[in-house]
Amino acid sequence: MIKKFLKRVFGKPAKIKSAGNARVVPFELHDVAREQISYGAKKVTDGLQAAGYQAYVVGGAVRDLLLKRTPKDFDVATDATPEEVRRVFRRSRIIGRRFRLVHVMFGEEVVEVSTFRSMIEAEDAQTDEHGRLLRDNQFGDQEQDAARRDFTANALFYDPSTQEIYDYHGGYADTRNRLLRMIGDPVVRYREDPVRMVRAVRLSAKLGMQIDAATAAPIGGMKDLLDNVPQARLLDEVLKMLLSGHSVECIQQLRKMNLHNGLLPLLDVILEQPMGEKFVMLALRNTDERLSQEKTVSPAFLFAALLWHEVLAAWNLRVQQGERPVGAMHAAMDEVLGKQKEQLAIPHRHDAVMKEIWLLQQRFEQRAGQRPFRLLEQPRFRAGFDFLLLRCASGEVDDELGLWWDEFQDASDERRAEMLQPEQAGDKKRRRRKPRKKPEATAAGEPVA
């Protein structure tokens, strides 16, 4: 450490040098140390380099380290083919169809290794009628791999062995300046993959980066291209946005760029309703806060919050038309989920949890007899109660209801008995009388005395 300090003070100032078309940024300038790389990523790069291949930590991990953030994971790019990577690391597996990747396992850490890819020439590219790329799985070299990435900040290559960063598109300076800039012509790149528009919004909100003017300019006129993106990909990007820890900023940025229409159709109506907007924003802030505290977050709970006011509106309409409340709620839930799946394919595995949370809301109103005790035994009680508190905070229901349940669940038996509300007329169900047993008959048919 002392030698490093003296070298910085009295040695020659470090400079960025060139290697072909790449600018090589030394450690003395970027200050990202090998020790900041995960154990698995270092083992992968060291192992591949020892076997005679190139290997670098790439993408978001390098960007985050430059921004003094902790990367979620570390990806590696190499000139080795998936089969060659597989031969170097015994505990690994090849995955993917469109483009094969290798997952290398180190205990609980999984390092994703990709082979350098290149941009396919326009005449050879397979696209749809809107220009979206359908195939781009062609191997290439490091420079070509950098060119096909989306933003300059994501096109940086870090070599743990030399602690140098290879930069082909000015991504180092852009990251330092917190500027998010598209590589190449933004119009062409958005046509190739419209999801890049959403990703620009997410990264700028999450990382506090300004979207370059030329990168932002075409988005407003090209948002309709999102209609042609497969639902699974769109859902994946929406989940990343909502679970980024900065969902409020993401939604605000989406609205600012008029991208929320069509991407999250449910927000089109909700964000125009004062009560609905307040509820959704509270749910998003609650999610961001839990993520900042490293607590678990349920996507099903978040989707339940986003869709709640649609369900509520459909339920109220059915009740006004004379349907029974419970049956109307089931019909409203099915109606809203069915409509939403046509626009954003929420996985079926979330349906049951969402419905349980919604159905519990009616039961929280019932505070007499044995109903509160039975509600406490429900597996989704805690999720339903958290949902109730959001409704109280948004002004949808009276705070008194949330306070009552907050006390009741932890109260003593004596206090619970005092808190119970009196039974209302008609609350008690009639008990069915058990049918009287007929007297046993003898063989002669006479009743037994």
For each residue, the residues with C-beta under 8 A, 3 or more apart:
1: 4 5
2: 5 6
3: 6 7
4: 1 7 8
5: 1 2 8 9
6: 2 3 9 10 11
7: 3 4 10 11 28
8: 4 5 11 28
9: 5 6
10: 6 7
11: 6 7 8
12:
13:
14: 26 27 28 29
15: 26
16: 23 24 25 26 29 172
17: 23 24 26
18: 21 22 23 24
19: 22 24 166
20: 143
21: 18 143 168
22: 18 19 142 143 146 166 167 168
23: 16 17 18 166 167 168 172
24: 16 17 18 19 164 165 166 167
25: 16 29 30 164 165 166 167 172
26: 14 15 16 17 29 30 163 164
27: 14 30 31 32 33 163 164
28: 7 8 14 31
29: 14 16 25 26
30: 25 26 27 66 165 172
31: 27 28
32: 27 36 62 65 66 158 163 165
33: 27 36 163
34: 37 42 160 161 163
35:
36: 32 33 65
37: 34 41 42 45 57 61 74 158 160
38: 41 42 71 73 74 109 111
39: 42 43 106 109
40: 43 44 74 104 106 109 110 111
41: 37 38 44 45 57 61 74 75 76 111 160
42: 34 37 38 39 45 46 160
43: 39 40 46 47 104 106 111
44: 40 41 47 48 55 76 89 104 111 113
45: 37 41 42 48 49 55 56 57 76 159 160 161
46: 42 43 49 50 160 161
47: 43 44 50 51 55 88 89
48: 44 45 51 53 54 55 76 78 80 85 88 113
49: 45 46 52 53 54 55 161
50: 46 47
51: 47 48 80 84 88
52: 49
53: 48 49 78 79 80 84 88
54: 48 49 78 79 142
55: 44 45 47 48 49 76 77 78 80
56: 45 76 77 78 142 157 158 159 166
57: 37 41 45 61 62 74 75 76 157 158 159 160
58: 61 62 75 76 77 156 157 158
59: 62 63 75 77 149 154 155 156
60: 63 64 71 72 75 154
61: 37 41 57 58 64 65 71 73 74 75 158
62: 32 57 58 59 65 66 156 157 158 165
63: 59 60 66 67 153 154 156 171 175 207
64: 60 61 67 69 70 71 72 207
65: 32 36 61 62 68 69 71 158
66: 30 32 62 63 156 172 175 176
67: 63 64 175 178 207
68: 65
69: 64 65 207
70: 64
71: 38 60 61 64 65 74
72: 60 64
73: 38 61 110 111 112
74: 37 38 40 41 57 61 71 111
75: 41 57 58 59 60 61 111 112 113 114
76: 41 44 45 48 55 56 57 58 111 112 113 114
77: 55 56 58 59 113 114 115 116 142 145 157
78: 48 53 54 55 56 85 113 114 115 116
79: 53 54 115 116 141 142
80: 48 51 53 55 84 85 88 115
81: 84 85 115 139
82: 85 86 94 100 101 102 113 115
83: 86 87 94
84: 51 53 80 81 87 88
85: 48 78 80 81 82 88 89 92 102 104 113 115
86: 82 83 89 92 93 94 102
87: 83 84
88: 47 48 51 53 80 84 85
89: 44 47 85 86 92 102 104
90:
91: 104 105 106
92: 85 86 89 102 103 104 105 113
93: 86 102 103
94: 82 83 86 100 101 102
95: 100 101 102 103
96: 99 100 101
97: 100
98: 135 137
99: 96 114 117 136 137
100: 82 94 95 96 97 115 137
101: 82 94 95 96 112 113 114
102: 82 85 86 89 92 93 94 95 112 113 114
103: 92 93 95 110 111 112 113
104: 40 43 44 85 89 91 92 110 111 113
105: 91 92 109 110
106: 39 40 43 91 109 110 111
107:
108:
109: 38 39 40 105 106
110: 40 73 103 104 105 106
111: 38 40 41 43 44 73 74 75 76 103 104 106
112: 73 75 76 101 102 103
113: 44 48 75 76 77 78 82 85 92 101 102 103 104
114: 75 76 77 78 99 101 102 117
115: 77 78 79 80 81 82 85 100 139
116: 77 78 79 139 140 141 142 144 145
117: 99 114 136 137 138 139 140 144 145 148
118: 138 139 140 141 144 145 147 148
119: 136 140 144 147 148
120: 124 125 126 133 135 136 138
121: 124 125
122: 125
123:
124: 120 121
125: 120 121 122 133 135 136
126: 120 133 134 135
127: 130 131 132 133 134 192
128: 131 132 134 228
129:
130: 127 191 225 228
131: 127 128 188 191 192
132: 127 128 191 192 193 194 225 228 229
133: 120 125 126 127 136 192 193
134: 126 127 128
135: 98 120 125 126
136: 99 117 119 120 125 133 148
137: 98 99 100 117
138: 117 118 120
139: 81 115 116 117 118
140: 116 117 118 119 144 145 148
141: 79 116 118 144 145
142: 22 54 56 77 79 116 145 146 157 166
143: 20 21 22 146 147 168
144: 116 117 118 119 140 141 147 148
145: 77 116 117 118 140 141 142 148 149
146: 22 142 143 149 155 157 166 168 169 183
147: 118 119 143 144 155 168 169 183 184
148: 117 118 119 136 140 144 145
149: 59 145 146 154 155 183
150: 154 182 183 189 193 196 199
151: 154 155 171 180 181 182 183 200 203 215
152: 155 169 170 171 174 175 181 182 183
153: 63 156 171 174 175 179 180 181 203 209
154: 59 60 63 149 150 151 171
155: 59 146 147 149 151 152 167 168 169 171 183
156: 58 59 62 63 66 153 165 166 167 171 172 175
157: 56 57 58 62 77 142 146 165 166 167
158: 32 37 56 57 58 61 62 65 163 164 165 166
159: 45 56 57 162 163 164 165 166
160: 34 37 41 42 45 46 57 163
161: 34 45 46 49
162: 159
163: 26 27 32 33 34 158 159 160
164: 24 25 26 27 158 159
165: 24 25 30 32 62 156 157 158 159 172
166: 19 22 23 24 25 56 142 146 156 157 158 159
167: 22 23 24 25 155 156 157 170 171 172
168: 21 22 23 143 146 147 155 171
169: 146 147 152 155 183
170: 152 167 173 174 181
171: 63 151 152 153 154 155 156 167 168 174 175
172: 16 23 25 30 66 156 165 167 175 176
173: 170 176 177
174: 152 153 170 171 177 179 180 181 212
175: 63 66 67 152 153 156 171 172 178 179
176: 66 172 173
177: 173 174
178: 67 175 207 208 209 210
179: 153 174 175 209 210 212
180: 151 153 174 200 203 204 207 209 210 211 212 215
181: 151 152 153 170 174 212 214 215
182: 150 151 152 185 186 189 196 200 212 214 215
183: 146 147 149 150 151 152 155 169 189
184: 147 188 189
185: 182 188 189
186: 182 189 190 214 215 217 218
187: 190 191 218 222
188: 131 184 185 191 192
189: 150 182 183 184 185 186 192 193 196
190: 186 187 193 194 196 197 218 219 222 225
191: 130 131 132 187 188 194 222 225
192: 127 131 132 133 188 189 196
193: 132 133 150 189 190 196
194: 132 190 191 197 198 222 225 226 228 229
195: 198 199 226 229 233 234 237
196: 150 182 189 190 192 193 199 200
197: 190 194 200 201 219 222 223 225 226 259
198: 194 195 201 202 226 234 237 238 241 254 259 263
199: 150 195 196 202 203 237
200: 151 180 182 196 197 203 204 211 215 216 219
201: 197 198 204 205 211 241 250 253 254 257 259
202: 198 199 205 206 237 240 241 244 250
203: 151 153 180 199 200 206 207 209
204: 180 200 201 207 208 209 210 211 253
205: 201 202 208 244 246 249 250 252 253
206: 202 203 244 245 246 249 250
207: 63 64 67 69 178 180 203 204
208: 178 204 205
209: 153 178 179 180 203 204
210: 178 179 180 204
211: 180 200 201 204 215 216
212: 174 179 180 181 182 215 216
213: 216 217
214: 181 182 186 217
215: 151 180 181 182 186 200 211 212
216: 200 211 212 213 219 257
217: 186 213 214 220
218: 186 187 190 221 222
219: 190 197 200 216 222 223 257 259
220: 217 223 257 258
221: 218
222: 187 190 191 194 197 218 219 225
223: 197 219 220 226 258 259 261 262 263
224: 227 262
225: 130 132 190 191 194 197 222 228 229
226: 194 195 197 198 223 229 234 259 262 263
227: 224 262
228: 128 130 132 194 225
229: 132 194 195 225 226 233 234
230: 233 234
231: 234 235 344 345
232: 235 236 345
233: 195 229 230 236 237
234: 195 198 226 229 230 231 237 238 263 344
235: 231 232 238 239 344 345 346 347
236: 232 233 239 240
237: 195 198 199 202 233 234 240 241
238: 198 234 235 241 242 263 264 344
239: 235 236 242 243 299
240: 202 236 237 243 244
241: 198 201 202 237 238 244 247 250
242: 238 239 247 250 284 287 299 302
243: 239 240 247 287 291 297 299 302
244: 202 205 206 240 241 247 250 291
245: 206 288 291 292
246: 205 206 249 250 288
247: 241 242 243 244 250 251 284 287 288
248: 251 252 281 284 285 288
249: 205 206 246 252 253
250: 201 202 205 206 241 242 244 246 247 253 254
251: 247 248 254 255 260 267 280 281 284
252: 205 248 249 255 256
253: 201 204 205 249 250 256 257
254: 198 201 250 251 257 259 260 263 264
255: 251 252 258 259 260 271
256: 252 253
257: 201 216 219 220 253 254
258: 220 223 255 261
259: 197 198 201 219 223 226 254 255 262 263
260: 251 254 255 263 264 267 268 271
261: 223 258 265 268
262: 223 224 226 227 259 265
263: 198 223 226 234 238 254 259 260
264: 238 254 260 267 268 306 344
265: 261 262 268 340 343 344
266: 269 270 306 307 310 340 343 344
267: 251 260 264 270 271 280 306
268: 260 261 264 265 271 272
269: 266 272 273 276 309 310
270: 266 267 273 276 277 280 306 309 310
271: 255 260 267 268 276 277 280
272: 268 269 276 277
273: 269 270 276 277 309
274: 277 278
275: 278 279 309 394 395 396
276: 269 270 271 272 273 279 280 309
277: 270 271 272 273 274 280 281
278: 274 275 281 282 394 395
279: 275 276 282 283 305 308 309 390 391 394 396
280: 251 267 270 271 276 277 283 284 305 306 309
281: 248 251 277 278 284 285
282: 278 279 285 286 390 393 394
283: 279 280 286 287 302 305 306 390
284: 242 247 248 251 280 281 287 288 302
285: 248 281 282 288 289
286: 282 283 289 290 386 390
287: 242 243 247 283 284 290 291 297 302
288: 245 246 247 248 284 285 291 292
289: 285 286 292 293
290: 286 287 293 295 296 297
291: 243 244 245 287 288 294 295 297
292: 245 288 289
293: 289 290
294: 291
295: 290 291
296: 290
297: 243 287 290 291 301 302
298: 301 302 353 383
299: 239 242 243 302 303 350
300: 303 304 349 350 353 354 357
301: 297 298 304 305 353 357 383 386 387
302: 242 243 283 284 287 297 298 299 305 306
303: 299 300 306 307 346 350 354
304: 300 301 307 308 353 354 357 358 387
305: 279 280 283 301 302 308 387 390
306: 264 266 267 270 280 283 302 303
307: 266 303 304 310 311 336 337 340 354
308: 279 304 305 311 312 358 387
309: 269 270 273 275 276 279 280 312 313
310: 266 269 270 307 313 314 336 340
311: 307 308 314 315 329 332 333 336 358
312: 308 309 315 316 332
313: 309 310 316 317
314: 310 311 317 318 331 332 335 336
315: 311 312 318 319 325 328 329 332
316: 312 313 319 320
317: 313 314 320 321 332
318: 314 315 321 323 328 331 332
319: 315 316 322 323 325 328
320: 316 317
321: 317 318
322: 319
323: 318 319 327 328 331
324: 327 328
325: 315 319 328 329 362
326: 329 330 362
327: 323 324 330 331
328: 315 318 319 323 324 325 331 332
329: 311 315 325 326 332 333 358 359 362
330: 326 327 333 334
331: 314 318 323 327 328 334 335
332: 311 312 314 315 317 318 328 329 335 336
333: 311 329 330 336 337 354 355 358
334: 330 331 337 338
335: 314 331 332 338 339
336: 307 310 311 314 332 333 339 340
337: 307 333 334 340 341 346 351 354
338: 334 335 341 342
339: 335 336 342 343
340: 265 266 307 310 336 337 343 344 346
341: 337 338 344 345 346
342: 338 339
343: 265 266 339 340
344: 231 234 235 238 264 265 266 340 341
345: 231 232 235 341
346: 235 303 337 340 341 350 351
347: 235 350
348: 351
349: 300 352
350: 299 300 303 346 347 353 354
351: 337 346 348 354 355
352: 349 355 356
353: 298 300 301 304 350 356 357 380 383
354: 300 303 304 307 333 337 350 351 357 358
355: 333 351 352 358 359
356: 352 353 359 360 378 379 380 383 384
357: 300 301 304 353 354 360 361 380 383 384 387
358: 304 308 311 329 333 354 355 361
359: 329 355 356 362 363
360: 356 357 363 364 375 378 380 381 384 387 388
361: 357 358 364 384 387 388 391
362: 325 326 329 359 365 366
363: 359 360 366 371 375
364: 360 361 375 384 385 388 401 405
365: 362 401
366: 362 363 371 372 375
367: 371 372 404 408 419 420 421
368: 371 372 420 421 422 423 424 427
369: 420 423 427 428
370: 373 374
371: 363 366 367 368 374 375
372: 366 367 368 375 376 408 416 420
373: 370 376 377 416
374: 370 371 377 378
375: 360 363 364 366 371 372 378 381
376: 372 373 381 409
377: 373 374 381
378: 356 360 374 375 381 384
379: 356
380: 353 356 357 360 383 384
381: 360 375 376 377 378 384 385 409
382: 385 386
383: 298 301 353 356 357 380 386 387
384: 356 357 360 361 364 378 380 381 387 388
385: 364 381 382 388 389 405 406 409
386: 286 301 382 383 389 390
387: 301 304 305 308 357 360 361 383 384 390 391
388: 360 361 364 384 385 391 392 397 401 402 405
389: 385 386 392 393 402
390: 279 282 283 286 305 386 387 393 394
391: 279 361 387 388 394 396 397 402
392: 388 389 395 396 397 398 399 401 402
393: 282 389 390
394: 275 278 279 282 390 391
395: 275 278 392
396: 275 279 391 392
397: 388 391 392 401 402
398: 392 401
399: 392 402 403
400: 403 404
401: 364 365 388 392 397 398 404 405
402: 388 389 391 392 397 399 405 406
403: 399 400 406 407
404: 367 400 401 407 408 419
405: 364 385 388 401 402 408 409
406: 385 402 403 409 410
407: 403 404 410 411 415 419
408: 367 372 404 405 411 416 419
409: 376 381 385 405 406
410: 406 407
411: 407 408 415 416 419
412: 415 416
413: 416 417
414: 417 418
415: 407 411 412 418 419
416: 372 373 408 411 412 413 419 420
417: 413 414 420
418: 414 415
419: 367 404 407 408 411 415 416
420: 367 368 369 372 416 417
421: 367 368
422: 368
423: 368 369 427 428
424: 368 427
425:
426:
427: 368 369 423 424
428: 369 423
429:
430:
431:
432:
433:
434:
435:
436:
437:
438:
439: 447 448
440: 447 448
441: 445 446 447 448
442: 445 446 447 448
443:
444:
445: 441 442
446: 441 442
447: 439 440 441 442
448: 439 440 441 442
449:
